[in-house]
Amino acid sequence: MIKQDRKTKSLTVLRIVFLLLGAVFVVLGVLNSEHLSVLSKAVRICLECIGIG
């Protein structure tokens, strides 16, 4: 039972680390104005799918 508790605890810590790491990367992307680049690419792809662009 002790091994299961350690495994559960380490998985929880790992999940929290990855969640925080993802949040850091999202914040860095917003600070570098990457969201504008993603939006313009998405609009271009969408317009190409419709046949306008």
PDB file of N, H, CA, C and O in Angstrom:
ATOM      1  N   MET A   1       0.808  -1.211   0.000  1.00  0.00           N
ATOM      2  CA  MET A   1       0.000   0.000   0.000  1.00  0.00           C
ATOM      3  C   MET A   1       0.849   1.272   0.000  1.00  0.00           C
ATOM      4  O   MET A   1       0.445   2.291  -0.560  1.00  0.00           O
ATOM      5  N   ILE A   2       2.003   1.210   0.618  1.00  0.00           N
ATOM      6  H   ILE A   2       2.331   0.382   1.072  1.00  0.00           H
ATOM      7  CA  ILE A   2       2.854   2.387   0.684  1.00  0.00           C
ATOM      8  C   ILE A   2       3.365   2.751  -0.706  1.00  0.00           C
ATOM      9  O   ILE A   2       3.463   3.934  -1.033  1.00  0.00           O
ATOM     10  N   LYS A   3       3.691   1.760  -1.526  1.00  0.00           N
ATOM     11  H   LYS A   3       3.612   0.799  -1.260  1.00  0.00           H
ATOM     12  CA  LYS A   3       4.161   2.037  -2.874  1.00  0.00           C
ATOM     13  C   LYS A   3       3.090   2.725  -3.696  1.00  0.00           C
ATOM     14  O   LYS A   3       3.389   3.614  -4.493  1.00  0.00           O
ATOM     15  N   GLN A   4       1.854   2.322  -3.511  1.00  0.00           N
ATOM     16  H   GLN A   4       1.610   1.600  -2.864  1.00  0.00           H
ATOM     17  CA  GLN A   4       0.750   2.931  -4.247  1.00  0.00           C
ATOM     18  C   GLN A   4       0.604   4.397  -3.861  1.00  0.00           C
ATOM     19  O   GLN A   4       0.350   5.245  -4.717  1.00  0.00           O
ATOM     20  N   ASP A   5       0.762   4.696  -2.580  1.00  0.00           N
ATOM     21  H   ASP A   5       0.968   4.007  -1.885  1.00  0.00           H
ATOM     22  CA  ASP A   5       0.654   6.082  -2.130  1.00  0.00           C
ATOM     23  C   ASP A   5       1.788   6.930  -2.712  1.00  0.00           C
ATOM     24  O   ASP A   5       1.560   8.072  -3.111  1.00  0.00           O
ATOM     25  N   ARG A   6       2.994   6.388  -2.762  1.00  0.00           N
ATOM     26  H   ARG A   6       3.179   5.460  -2.437  1.00  0.00           H
ATOM     27  CA  ARG A   6       4.112   7.125  -3.341  1.00  0.00           C
ATOM     28  C   ARG A   6       3.895   7.351  -4.831  1.00  0.00           C
ATOM     29  O   ARG A   6       4.188   8.421  -5.364  1.00  0.00           O
ATOM     30  N   LYS A   7       3.375   6.321  -5.490  1.00  0.00           N
ATOM     31  H   LYS A   7       3.137   5.452  -5.056  1.00  0.00           H
ATOM     32  CA  LYS A   7       3.121   6.452  -6.924  1.00  0.00           C
ATOM     33  C   LYS A   7       2.055   7.508  -7.187  1.00  0.00           C
ATOM     34  O   LYS A   7       2.193   8.322  -8.101  1.00  0.00           O
ATOM     35  N   THR A   8       1.010   7.496  -6.400  1.00  0.00           N
ATOM     36  H   THR A   8       0.898   6.835  -5.658  1.00  0.00           H
ATOM     37  CA  THR A   8      -0.057   8.485  -6.556  1.00  0.00           C
ATOM     38  C   THR A   8       0.468   9.891  -6.286  1.00  0.00           C
ATOM     39  O   THR A   8       0.134  10.836  -7.000  1.00  0.00           O
ATOM     40  N   LYS A   9       1.288  10.019  -5.253  1.00  0.00           N
ATOM     41  H   LYS A   9       1.559   9.252  -4.672  1.00  0.00           H
ATOM     42  CA  LYS A   9       1.839  11.333  -4.907  1.00  0.00           C
ATOM     43  C   LYS A   9       2.769  11.833  -6.009  1.00  0.00           C
ATOM     44  O   LYS A   9       2.722  13.008  -6.374  1.00  0.00           O
ATOM     45  N   SER A  10       3.613  10.950  -6.542  1.00  0.00           N
ATOM     46  H   SER A  10       3.652   9.996  -6.246  1.00  0.00           H
ATOM     47  CA  SER A  10       4.535  11.380  -7.584  1.00  0.00           C
ATOM     48  C   SER A  10       3.791  11.733  -8.869  1.00  0.00           C
ATOM     49  O   SER A  10       4.195  12.654  -9.579  1.00  0.00           O
ATOM     50  N   LEU A  11       2.711  11.015  -9.181  1.00  0.00           N
ATOM     51  H   LEU A  11       2.382  10.266  -8.605  1.00  0.00           H
ATOM     52  CA  LEU A  11       1.904  11.362 -10.354  1.00  0.00           C
ATOM     53  C   LEU A  11       1.223  12.717 -10.174  1.00  0.00           C
ATOM     54  O   LEU A  11       1.127  13.505 -11.114  1.00  0.00           O
ATOM     55  N   THR A  12       0.759  12.973  -8.970  1.00  0.00           N
ATOM     56  H   THR A  12       0.838  12.332  -8.206  1.00  0.00           H
ATOM     57  CA  THR A  12       0.123  14.268  -8.693  1.00  0.00           C
ATOM     58  C   THR A  12       1.126  15.399  -8.838  1.00  0.00           C
ATOM     59  O   THR A  12       0.813  16.435  -9.425  1.00  0.00           O
ATOM     60  N   VAL A  13       2.325  15.210  -8.310  1.00  0.00           N
ATOM     61  H   VAL A  13       2.579  14.369  -7.834  1.00  0.00           H
ATOM     62  CA  VAL A  13       3.370  16.231  -8.429  1.00  0.00           C
ATOM     63  C   VAL A  13       3.735  16.434  -9.889  1.00  0.00           C
ATOM     64  O   VAL A  13       3.903  17.570 -10.333  1.00  0.00           O
ATOM     65  N   LEU A  14       3.859  15.349 -10.641  1.00  0.00           N
ATOM     66  H   LEU A  14       3.722  14.426 -10.280  1.00  0.00           H
ATOM     67  CA  LEU A  14       4.200  15.445 -12.058  1.00  0.00           C
ATOM     68  C   LEU A  14       3.114  16.191 -12.840  1.00  0.00           C
ATOM     69  O   LEU A  14       3.422  17.005 -13.711  1.00  0.00           O
ATOM     70  N   ARG A  15       1.869  15.918 -12.533  1.00  0.00           N
ATOM     71  H   ARG A  15       1.619  15.258 -11.826  1.00  0.00           H
ATOM     72  CA  ARG A  15       0.765  16.623 -13.198  1.00  0.00           C
ATOM     73  C   ARG A  15       0.792  18.110 -12.900  1.00  0.00           C
ATOM     74  O   ARG A  15       0.566  18.933 -13.787  1.00  0.00           O
ATOM     75  N   ILE A  16       1.068  18.453 -11.650  1.00  0.00           N
ATOM     76  H   ILE A  16       1.251  17.785 -10.929  1.00  0.00           H
ATOM     77  CA  ILE A  16       1.127  19.868 -11.271  1.00  0.00           C
ATOM     78  C   ILE A  16       2.290  20.556 -11.973  1.00  0.00           C
ATOM     79  O   ILE A  16       2.154  21.689 -12.435  1.00  0.00           O
ATOM     80  N   VAL A  17       3.436  19.877 -12.058  1.00  0.00           N
ATOM     81  H   VAL A  17       3.547  18.957 -11.683  1.00  0.00           H
ATOM     82  CA  VAL A  17       4.600  20.454 -12.745  1.00  0.00           C
ATOM     83  C   VAL A  17       4.276  20.712 -14.206  1.00  0.00           C
ATOM     84  O   VAL A  17       4.580  21.785 -14.728  1.00  0.00           O
ATOM     85  N   PHE A  18       3.657  19.731 -14.882  1.00  0.00           N
ATOM     86  H   PHE A  18       3.410  18.859 -14.459  1.00  0.00           H
ATOM     87  CA  PHE A  18       3.316  19.917 -16.286  1.00  0.00           C
ATOM     88  C   PHE A  18       2.252  21.002 -16.475  1.00  0.00           C
ATOM     89  O   PHE A  18       2.292  21.737 -17.462  1.00  0.00           O
ATOM     90  N   LEU A  19       1.319  21.108 -15.555  1.00  0.00           N
ATOM     91  H   LEU A  19       1.287  20.511 -14.754  1.00  0.00           H
ATOM     92  CA  LEU A  19       0.309  22.161 -15.631  1.00  0.00           C
ATOM     93  C   LEU A  19       0.954  23.537 -15.509  1.00  0.00           C
ATOM     94  O   LEU A  19       0.639  24.450 -16.272  1.00  0.00           O
ATOM     95  N   LEU A  20       1.853  23.676 -14.552  1.00  0.00           N
ATOM     96  H   LEU A  20       2.110  22.934 -13.932  1.00  0.00           H
ATOM     97  CA  LEU A  20       2.554  24.960 -14.379  1.00  0.00           C
ATOM     98  C   LEU A  20       3.452  25.273 -15.563  1.00  0.00           C
ATOM     99  O   LEU A  20       3.542  26.425 -15.988  1.00  0.00           O
ATOM    100  N   LEU A  21       4.119  24.255 -16.097  1.00  0.00           N
ATOM    101  H   LEU A  21       4.046  23.319 -15.751  1.00  0.00           H
ATOM    102  CA  LEU A  21       4.972  24.454 -17.265  1.00  0.00           C
ATOM    103  C   LEU A  21       4.149  24.900 -18.469  1.00  0.00           C
ATOM    104  O   LEU A  21       4.570  25.782 -19.218  1.00  0.00           O
ATOM    105  N   GLY A  22       2.994  24.301 -18.656  1.00  0.00           N
ATOM    106  H   GLY A  22       2.652  23.585 -18.048  1.00  0.00           H
ATOM    107  CA  GLY A  22       2.107  24.707 -19.744  1.00  0.00           C
ATOM    108  C   GLY A  22       1.628  26.139 -19.573  1.00  0.00           C
ATOM    109  O   GLY A  22       1.556  26.898 -20.539  1.00  0.00           O
ATOM    110  N   ALA A  23       1.301  26.506 -18.337  1.00  0.00           N
ATOM    111  H   ALA A  23       1.360  25.889 -17.552  1.00  0.00           H
ATOM    112  CA  ALA A  23       0.853  27.879 -18.072  1.00  0.00           C
ATOM    113  C   ALA A  23       1.971  28.873 -18.356  1.00  0.00           C
ATOM    114  O   ALA A  23       1.722  29.954 -18.889  1.00  0.00           O
ATOM    115  N   VAL A  24       3.195  28.513 -18.002  1.00  0.00           N
ATOM    116  H   VAL A  24       3.397  27.635 -17.569  1.00  0.00           H
ATOM    117  CA  VAL A  24       4.345  29.398 -18.268  1.00  0.00           C
ATOM    118  C   VAL A  24       4.521  29.593 -19.769  1.00  0.00           C
ATOM    119  O   VAL A  24       4.760  30.712 -20.223  1.00  0.00           O
ATOM    120  N   PHE A  25       4.406  28.513 -20.543  1.00  0.00           N
ATOM    121  H   PHE A  25       4.212  27.604 -20.174  1.00  0.00           H
ATOM    122  CA  PHE A  25       4.568  28.630 -21.990  1.00  0.00           C
ATOM    123  C   PHE A  25       3.437  29.450 -22.621  1.00  0.00           C
ATOM    124  O   PHE A  25       3.673  30.190 -23.577  1.00  0.00           O
ATOM    125  N   VAL A  26       2.227  29.328 -22.103  1.00  0.00           N
ATOM    126  H   VAL A  26       2.035  28.727 -21.327  1.00  0.00           H
ATOM    127  CA  VAL A  26       1.116  30.140 -22.617  1.00  0.00           C
ATOM    128  C   VAL A  26       1.384  31.621 -22.340  1.00  0.00           C
ATOM    129  O   VAL A  26       1.186  32.464 -23.216  1.00  0.00           O
ATOM    130  N   VAL A  27       1.825  31.931 -21.146  1.00  0.00           N
ATOM    131  H   VAL A  27       1.986  31.247 -20.435  1.00  0.00           H
ATOM    132  CA  VAL A  27       2.118  33.326 -20.793  1.00  0.00           C
ATOM    133  C   VAL A  27       3.258  33.868 -21.659  1.00  0.00           C
ATOM    134  O   VAL A  27       3.184  34.998 -22.142  1.00  0.00           O
ATOM    135  N   LEU A  28       4.298  33.077 -21.855  1.00  0.00           N
ATOM    136  H   LEU A  28       4.357  32.160 -21.462  1.00  0.00           H
ATOM    137  CA  LEU A  28       5.407  33.525 -22.707  1.00  0.00           C
ATOM    138  C   LEU A  28       4.938  33.750 -24.145  1.00  0.00           C
ATOM    139  O   LEU A  28       5.375  34.701 -24.793  1.00  0.00           O
ATOM    140  N   GLY A  29       4.066  32.898 -24.643  1.00  0.00           N
ATOM    141  H   GLY A  29       3.711  32.126 -24.117  1.00  0.00           H
ATOM    142  CA  GLY A  29       3.538  33.072 -25.993  1.00  0.00           C
ATOM    143  C   GLY A  29       2.722  34.344 -26.125  1.00  0.00           C
ATOM    144  O   GLY A  29       2.817  35.046 -27.131  1.00  0.00           O
ATOM    145  N   VAL A  30       1.924  34.639 -25.118  1.00  0.00           N
ATOM    146  H   VAL A  30       1.847  34.068 -24.301  1.00  0.00           H
ATOM    147  CA  VAL A  30       1.120  35.868 -25.159  1.00  0.00           C
ATOM    148  C   VAL A  30       2.023  37.094 -25.066  1.00  0.00           C
ATOM    149  O   VAL A  30       1.789  38.091 -25.750  1.00  0.00           O
ATOM    150  N   LEU A  31       3.046  37.025 -24.229  1.00  0.00           N
ATOM    151  H   LEU A  31       3.235  36.215 -23.673  1.00  0.00           H
ATOM    152  CA  LEU A  31       3.955  38.162 -24.100  1.00  0.00           C
ATOM    153  C   LEU A  31       4.738  38.417 -25.383  1.00  0.00           C
ATOM    154  O   LEU A  31       5.116  39.556 -25.655  1.00  0.00           O
ATOM    155  N   ASN A  32       4.987  37.380 -26.173  1.00  0.00           N
ATOM    156  H   ASN A  32       4.680  36.455 -25.952  1.00  0.00           H
ATOM    157  CA  ASN A  32       5.711  37.529 -27.431  1.00  0.00           C
ATOM    158  C   ASN A  32       4.770  37.773 -28.615  1.00  0.00           C
ATOM    159  O   ASN A  32       5.206  37.745 -29.765  1.00  0.00           O
ATOM    160  N   SER A  33       3.515  38.007 -28.348  1.00  0.00           N
ATOM    161  H   SER A  33       3.161  38.031 -27.414  1.00  0.00           H
ATOM    162  CA  SER A  33       2.481  38.277 -29.361  1.00  0.00           C
ATOM    163  C   SER A  33       2.317  37.125 -30.354  1.00  0.00           C
ATOM    164  O   SER A  33       1.986  37.348 -31.518  1.00  0.00           O
ATOM    165  N   GLU A  34       2.544  35.918 -29.899  1.00  0.00           N
ATOM    166  H   GLU A  34       2.813  35.737 -28.953  1.00  0.00           H
ATOM    167  CA  GLU A  34       2.379  34.755 -30.767  1.00  0.00           C
ATOM    168  C   GLU A  34       0.911  34.484 -31.056  1.00  0.00           C
ATOM    169  O   GLU A  34       0.584  33.868 -32.070  1.00  0.00           O
ATOM    170  N   HIS A  35       0.017  34.941 -30.173  1.00  0.00           N
ATOM    171  H   HIS A  35       0.283  35.442 -29.349  1.00  0.00           H
ATOM    172  CA  HIS A  35      -1.407  34.711 -30.411  1.00  0.00           C
ATOM    173  C   HIS A  35      -1.873  35.418 -31.685  1.00  0.00           C
ATOM    174  O   HIS A  35      -2.793  34.940 -32.349  1.00  0.00           O
ATOM    175  N   LEU A  36      -1.263  36.532 -32.030  1.00  0.00           N
ATOM    176  H   LEU A  36      -0.516  36.920 -31.491  1.00  0.00           H
ATOM    177  CA  LEU A  36      -1.634  37.231 -33.257  1.00  0.00           C
ATOM    178  C   LEU A  36      -1.185  36.443 -34.493  1.00  0.00           C
ATOM    179  O   LEU A  36      -1.885  36.396 -35.505  1.00  0.00           O
ATOM    180  N   SER A  37      -0.025  35.839 -34.389  1.00  0.00           N
ATOM    181  H   SER A  37       0.544  35.877 -33.567  1.00  0.00           H
ATOM    182  CA  SER A  37       0.478  35.013 -35.489  1.00  0.00           C
ATOM    183  C   SER A  37      -0.415  33.791 -35.697  1.00  0.00           C
ATOM    184  O   SER A  37      -0.745  33.441 -36.830  1.00  0.00           O
ATOM    185  N   VAL A  38      -0.798  33.153 -34.609  1.00  0.00           N
ATOM    186  H   VAL A  38      -0.529  33.437 -33.689  1.00  0.00           H
ATOM    187  CA  VAL A  38      -1.669  31.977 -34.701  1.00  0.00           C
ATOM    188  C   VAL A  38      -3.021  32.364 -35.276  1.00  0.00           C
ATOM    189  O   VAL A  38      -3.576  31.630 -36.094  1.00  0.00           O
ATOM    190  N   LEU A  39      -3.557  33.497 -34.864  1.00  0.00           N
ATOM    191  H   LEU A  39      -3.107  34.093 -34.200  1.00  0.00           H
ATOM    192  CA  LEU A  39      -4.851  33.948 -35.374  1.00  0.00           C
ATOM    193  C   LEU A  39      -4.788  34.227 -36.871  1.00  0.00           C
ATOM    194  O   LEU A  39      -5.689  33.833 -37.612  1.00  0.00           O
ATOM    195  N   SER A  40      -3.742  34.899 -37.318  1.00  0.00           N
ATOM    196  H   SER A  40      -3.011  35.220 -36.716  1.00  0.00           H
ATOM    197  CA  SER A  40      -3.653  35.209 -38.749  1.00  0.00           C
ATOM    198  C   SER A  40      -3.490  33.936 -39.578  1.00  0.00           C
ATOM    199  O   SER A  40      -4.059  33.836 -40.665  1.00  0.00           O
ATOM    200  N   LYS A  41      -2.727  32.967 -39.086  1.00  0.00           N
ATOM    201  H   LYS A  41      -2.265  33.048 -38.203  1.00  0.00           H
ATOM    202  CA  LYS A  41      -2.584  31.694 -39.800  1.00  0.00           C
ATOM    203  C   LYS A  41      -3.901  30.936 -39.830  1.00  0.00           C
ATOM    204  O   LYS A  41      -4.242  30.325 -40.843  1.00  0.00           O
ATOM    205  N   ALA A  42      -4.638  30.969 -38.738  1.00  0.00           N
ATOM    206  H   ALA A  42      -4.361  31.465 -37.916  1.00  0.00           H
ATOM    207  CA  ALA A  42      -5.926  30.280 -38.691  1.00  0.00           C
ATOM    208  C   ALA A  42      -6.919  30.905 -39.668  1.00  0.00           C
ATOM    209  O   ALA A  42      -7.674  30.190 -40.326  1.00  0.00           O
ATOM    210  N   VAL A  43      -6.922  32.217 -39.765  1.00  0.00           N
ATOM    211  H   VAL A  43      -6.309  32.798 -39.230  1.00  0.00           H
ATOM    212  CA  VAL A  43      -7.821  32.895 -40.698  1.00  0.00           C
ATOM    213  C   VAL A  43      -7.456  32.531 -42.128  1.00  0.00           C
ATOM    214  O   VAL A  43      -8.330  32.263 -42.952  1.00  0.00           O
ATOM    215  N   ARG A  44      -6.155  32.523 -42.418  1.00  0.00           N
ATOM    216  H   ARG A  44      -5.445  32.741 -41.749  1.00  0.00           H
ATOM    217  CA  ARG A  44      -5.716  32.159 -43.767  1.00  0.00           C
ATOM    218  C   ARG A  44      -6.111  30.729 -44.126  1.00  0.00           C
ATOM    219  O   ARG A  44      -6.590  30.475 -45.231  1.00  0.00           O
ATOM    220  N   ILE A  45      -5.914  29.814 -43.215  1.00  0.00           N
ATOM    221  H   ILE A  45      -5.525  30.020 -42.317  1.00  0.00           H
ATOM    222  CA  ILE A  45      -6.270  28.415 -43.474  1.00  0.00           C
ATOM    223  C   ILE A  45      -7.774  28.282 -43.666  1.00  0.00           C
ATOM    224  O   ILE A  45      -8.226  27.556 -44.551  1.00  0.00           O
ATOM    225  N   CYS A  46      -8.541  28.972 -42.852  1.00  0.00           N
ATOM    226  H   CYS A  46      -8.174  29.562 -42.133  1.00  0.00           H
ATOM    227  CA  CYS A  46     -10.002  28.896 -42.949  1.00  0.00           C
ATOM    228  C   CYS A  46     -10.480  29.456 -44.282  1.00  0.00           C
ATOM    229  O   CYS A  46     -11.356  28.876 -44.924  1.00  0.00           O
ATOM    230  N   LEU A  47      -9.915  30.568 -44.694  1.00  0.00           N
ATOM    231  H   LEU A  47      -9.203  31.039 -44.173  1.00  0.00           H
ATOM    232  CA  LEU A  47     -10.320  31.162 -45.960  1.00  0.00           C
ATOM    233  C   LEU A  47      -9.914  30.284 -47.139  1.00  0.00           C
ATOM    234  O   LEU A  47     -10.630  30.228 -48.139  1.00  0.00           O
ATOM    235  N   GLU A  48      -8.776  29.598 -47.037  1.00  0.00           N
ATOM    236  H   GLU A  48      -8.195  29.643 -46.225  1.00  0.00           H
ATOM    237  CA  GLU A  48      -8.373  28.680 -48.101  1.00  0.00           C
ATOM    238  C   GLU A  48      -9.309  27.487 -48.184  1.00  0.00           C
ATOM    239  O   GLU A  48      -9.574  26.985 -49.276  1.00  0.00           O
ATOM    240  N   CYS A  49      -9.810  27.029 -47.054  1.00  0.00           N
ATOM    241  H   CYS A  49      -9.595  27.437 -46.167  1.00  0.00           H
ATOM    242  CA  CYS A  49     -10.737  25.902 -47.047  1.00  0.00           C
ATOM    243  C   CYS A  49     -12.058  26.274 -47.739  1.00  0.00           C
ATOM    244  O   CYS A  49     -12.658  25.456 -48.436  1.00  0.00           O
ATOM    245  N   ILE A  50     -12.488  27.501 -47.536  1.00  0.00           N
ATOM    246  H   ILE A  50     -12.000  28.166 -46.970  1.00  0.00           H
ATOM    247  CA  ILE A  50     -13.725  27.967 -48.150  1.00  0.00           C
ATOM    248  C   ILE A  50     -13.516  28.223 -49.625  1.00  0.00           C
ATOM    249  O   ILE A  50     -14.449  28.098 -50.418  1.00  0.00           O
ATOM    250  N   GLY A  51     -12.288  28.586 -50.004  1.00  0.00           N
ATOM    251  H   GLY A  51     -11.530  28.688 -49.360  1.00  0.00           H
ATOM    252  CA  GLY A  51     -11.991  28.860 -51.387  1.00  0.00           C
ATOM    253  C   GLY A  51     -11.879  30.343 -51.697  1.00  0.00           C
ATOM    254  O   GLY A  51     -11.812  30.732 -52.863  1.00  0.00           O
ATOM    255  N   ILE A  52     -11.860  31.168 -50.666  1.00  0.00           N
ATOM    256  H   ILE A  52     -11.915  30.852 -49.719  1.00  0.00           H
ATOM    257  CA  ILE A  52     -11.769  32.611 -50.865  1.00  0.00           C
ATOM    258  C   ILE A  52     -10.309  33.045 -50.949  1.00  0.00           C
ATOM    259  O   ILE A  52      -9.963  33.886 -51.778  1.00  0.00           O
ATOM    260  N   GLY A  53      -9.454  32.485 -50.104  1.00  0.00           N
ATOM    261  H   GLY A  53      -9.736  31.801 -49.430  1.00  0.00           H
ATOM    262  CA  GLY A  53      -8.078  32.952 -50.002  1.00  0.00           C
ATOM    263  C   GLY A  53      -7.204  32.096 -50.796  1.00  0.00           C
ATOM    264  O   GLY A  53      -5.995  32.323 -50.843  1.00  0.00           O
TER     265      GLY A  53
END
